[in-house]
Amino acid sequence: MSDAEAELTLLSCVIRRRLGIKGSISWSIFWGYTNPIYPTASYILKNVAELRLDDWKMTSPSASADERHAESRDAKLDRTISTPALRENFHQVDHYLRKIMERVISTGMDEHTSTLFLLETLGRKYYVDNILILILTSFALGHGAGLLVLKSIFADSIEQEDINMVLKRVVSLTSNLRGNPKTDAADWETGFCIYISLLSSTVRRPSDGWISMESLYNLIRAMLDVTKVFRFLVIDLRSKNILRSLRDEFDDLLCLSLYWIVHGVVACSSQCNALPKKGYVIQDSQKLIYVYEKLTSVHRRLQEFKKKVEQFEDDEKIKRAYEIQNKQGRNSYYAFMALFGQPQLDRSEGSDELKLCRCDRNDMLSSLNAILVARIILLQTFIFLANYQQDLSISTTLKGKILLLLISGLDISSNEILFLRDTYIESKTSVQQDYEVVWVPVLSGQWTTSSEEKYTKLLRMMSWHMVEHPKIFSEKTKKFIRQVWKFKRRPIVVVIDKNGDVVFPNVIHMIYIWGFKAFPFTPLRERTLWNSAEARLDSLVFDFDPNLSRMLEDGKWVILYGGNDVEWSRKLTTQMRKLLSDACILVEMIYVGENRELEPQSYSLDLRKVFYFWTRLESILISRYQSFSAGDSGTDPILGEVKKLLSYKSAETWACLKTPSSDSMVHGLGDVMLQGFMKSEMQERYVQTNEFAKEFQNHIEQLTRGSSSGPACHRIVLHTDDRDAVESLKCPSCDHSMEKKIRYGCCHIDEIE
């Protein structure tokens, strides 16, 4: 825990103690009389806080945007706050609050002591949420009209007319609430107008031209911003069942919000009371600025918490949308049995118990490199002997574990299997993770001899479990997988947690990006990974091949390039080697493409790694798009960069540079990149600096914009069956929405021979 977090925790404990709270904080189930009162306070303070008169909005008091009350309800609001019971109640509360505030000010307490005293005193009589509304309303009625009058006095004629319209409304609302319920409200309004007239005749323009008042207005605005989110969350959360950890976090934020708003009211009241004596100049604006910064921090944390709650609700929606029905208990084993536990074949042994098979493991060790073999050979032998048997009990193998169901047809590619297999073996032999992978082959049409042959060959390539034979899957199960889990043709990996809930309908893109660092394969884990220090696009693009990482560690430049233009590729490799050799720069040219006719002038990735390179980029785009509620807002730098990289797959030529001294990449279409290299000053001292990559990228962008043919058309192809995986994309080069098309293709190749 950091010092700042420790300080906040301590302050929260102090506030709880002063409020007499020992456990979870209770807030009023209904806002009662504070519900119609708050819009009045909000209306007054919003108009006070506006710094530019021409931007004022002459709206009637209404609830926050989150609660969406129509602005046309002025008359109804007036009737509500004019009811005798409400006025009588508020009059008593207001009188009580003013007496407390007078005591605070007269005794000369500092703001911190005053704030704790107010919280302790009010906490004996009112709920936490009502304390906040009442004290804000008391401040708005006590100082709001006076602050508006100060603005009105020195406004020009047009602005003054607008302010006076607001002021008239404020006077009416204030008289309704603050006027003695036993006297006529019109008398109170008349007296208030006399006060305004007297104030106007005595005030002179302050020496600083009202500049110091900006700190006061900023603080009032910050108090309103925090209160708006605060009220929304109190109303929203009281009817929701959220995690205890989230509830505890909100309780702490509630305490901090209340403390700093009350602290702000005390500070503002003190400064407002001193204005006439100080010539209407704020003498100690630093105190107001300090509280403003604290409230700004609280507001940011409230917004972050609100986002957490929304993400939690989204995660719960996933569980409900993809839920497995008829489970007999809360366990992954029961979920699995509910889905596959009704076999359709008669077993020769006469047993009705569903069994698991272990896929063939003969190729397991061959997929590991020499370092891994030496490290895991002993452990591998133990696992092999313990698990390698034809039939495994589901209850002992799967119970209480996270399940990853690999769902595919028999047309799953060898590239997909080999990647998943290597990742699976590495995770199982390096880190103890409590999960199991089960292959679920779903076949369309009749099971034939050809199907059996493909099925057998696929089994030999896999290293995990599967249900004993795909023919036992009922039509009901297949229908559920296709309709609810949305499996069509491309493989998906469905995650079932230990409680038997589907927590991720397809985690395969996470595995392509993070491998089994994604454990335990939840949306929360995905967001955590994206917010970690590892989530740098250059690292994610270049660390898919250990050879590339070693090249960068050795101080070499790495240039990835691709396309089908053989002549351009030869020109690039020849000229770049000469250019960088003259500048004493070591470089590795890596061809990323499927054209095997290129002469081996550079290191060429094998087709399997080429597949992985583009699939990983697609996975980054899908994951990034789905992980953040903003979607393709156009402001996410990672999303923007990966869209550009993916668009190169359909380009004739492209190149991407990574230098050891920079965390960023430089990339573009082939001719522009080659032109940029030729025109840049490749001096050894300059190119080894961190700034070179940034300046070179700016140079490439300028060349692209200055091209006579203009920016090339961008095409991004995503290999996914889910049309809604990415609902829409904006062009990486302009702000236009990209046209969405459906593309079908077949290369007439049966990969598993």
Phi, psi and omega in degrees: 000130180287167179298320180296317179294321178297320179296318179293320178297318179296316179297320179298319179296319179297316180296316179301318181295318180292328179276354180074030182259125180255327181241225177291148181281134176260134173241160184296136180294325176235148182285347178055226184284349178283341182295311176284341181284319187301318179304327178294312178298318180298317180299315181296310185290327176299317180289328176294319188284344180292124183276325182259120187296326184287351179262002182297143177250119181277061180264153177283157179300129180214165180290171182296165181300328180295335182257348168044069169263142181294142181289347181280007185267022180305312184298318179296320179297317179301317180295323182294311184282353177267356180295138184304319183297316180294315181297318180298315181297309182295324180302319179293315179297314182298317178299319179296316180295318181295322178296319179294316181297319178298321179295319179298313184290319184292330182276352177071029178294150171285166187300320181295312180296319179298318181297313179295323178297315179297317180297317181294318182291312182287332181295341178285340187242335191230156172292159183302313183293324179290328177301314182298313183293317183294318183287327175293318180295319178300317178293318181298317181286328182283326186234346185299309182298319180297319178293326176292323178299319179301322178291322184293325187300318187253014176279157175286178190298317181292313180297322182296323179296318179294317181296320181295328175297317177295317183297320178299319179295319180296318179299318180296315180293319181295319180294325178297321183270318188266341180297146179297124183297344180270355178242168181286132181298331180297324179296318179296321180295321178297315178298323179294321179294323177297319178299317180298318180297317180295319179297320181297327184279345184252339185281138174242152180301129181292159184297331182266006178065035176073008183298319183295340181291344181301321179296325178292314180296320179299319180293319178298318179296319179296321178297320179293320180298315180294318181298322181299311179291321179304309182296319180300314183292321178299315180293319186288321188275342186294340181251011184244150177258097182250170181300148179300323180298321177292319179299318179294320179297319179293322178301318178295317179294325178297316178298315181295319179299313181297315182300310187285333175289316177296319176302317178296320178297318178298314181295316180294318180298318179299316180290321179295321179295329183272352185304311182300321181289331184262016179068029179059038174238129176290118186276329184234068183291339181298325177296318179293320180296321179300311180293323177302315180295321178296317179292325176298319177295317179297320179298318178297318180292324177296319178295320178295320178295318178302320178293322177300317180296318179297319179293321176299318179294322177297319179296321178293325177296323177299315180301319181288320185291326185249019186297139174273125185277161171063034174286143181265005178183167180268083180199148180298329178298314180294325177296317180296316181293325178296330182273319188239006192277012178241085185297146183256357181246148171280129181270140183296332181278352178080010181267136178267358183283132177289136182243157170257148172250149173266124178295163184298138183241019184294331184264008188298308185291330182294340181275353181265151175280173188297325181295315180294323181300314181296326185282328191244006187299321180293314180295322181297320180298318180296313180298317182299313182292327183284327191249341188282094175210158186291315183245130179238141178289127181295319184298321181278332184276321190251341189298128177076015180245158171285133181251134171248109180268109176276107184254125181205170168269188177279000179262015175300137187279156178295326178300317180294316181296314184294322177296311181297323181294313180297319179294319180297313182296317180299318181292322182288336184256352182248327183225140178278105181236130190272072178215163174223147176255132178234126178277132179237091179282125181247117185255135172266131179091194185279149175277120185241179176297321178297321178297318180297321180293315178298317181301316181295319179294321179295320180302322183291341181269347188259160184233016184237198183266166168206159173295147195308329174198134183297342181292344181279350181294129179286159177296328178297318179294316179298319179297318178298315182297321182282318187273317183273313180272357170062034174282133177238286181227312183288145183300144172231157177236109181267133183256125175245123183281181185295338179273000179086013179264141173283111183260345176209121183286340176199106185258009188296326179293326176296320181292321178298327182275307192253353187065214181269016163294341181287352177306134009267027169063051178242160175302325178298318179295322179297314178296322179296318179297319180293334179269001182272170180292341181285347187276053173259129186298322181298322178293317182294328181284320190262345184268013177288341179234117181304332179297321180293319179297320179294323178299316180293321178296331178278004177084016181267149167286145175237124178242112171273139177212160182200188184114177184251004181276101184295317182296317180295320180299317178295319180297317181298309184296319181294309185290323181292320179297318180292314183298313183283333175294320178296331180268009179059040179247127176281135184221146172239125179261121185243118178275125179243090182190178185253001180278104183274006181275351180294140176291145185286063177276350180214170178289127183244128178292142175289163187298329179295318179287329174297316177302314182295321180303308183287324179295322179294320177297318176299319181295321178299316180298313181296314182296315181296320180294317185278340186279341185234132187297336181292339180063217183275072184283347183086356182253356181273112184295324180295316180298319179297317181292317184291330176296318178297315181299318180293329180292340181287342183299328179264005181273156178289322180214147175198163178208152180219125183253137171229126178253152181296335187270000185229150176269358183248165178249157172239125183213159179178181177291157192304306184298320180294317180297316179296317177298319180296319178297317184293327184271343182281154177276105183269065177268138189302315182296322185285315187287344180274001180271160181291333184283342185300313183299318180295314181292323179293322177297318176298321179296318179296318180295322177295318178296323179295314179294327182274000180297139182296329180273355181076176180299138179288156176294140178257133175231127180240122180250122177251125181271083179213147177277343183271104182295338182263007179302320172228104188293320181204155178224144171265149181299138179289346181253343178217183185263011182282149173284136181282145178288135182259126181233163174251130182234134176246148179204154175208132180256009174059032183242129172261103190293324183269100181258000000 
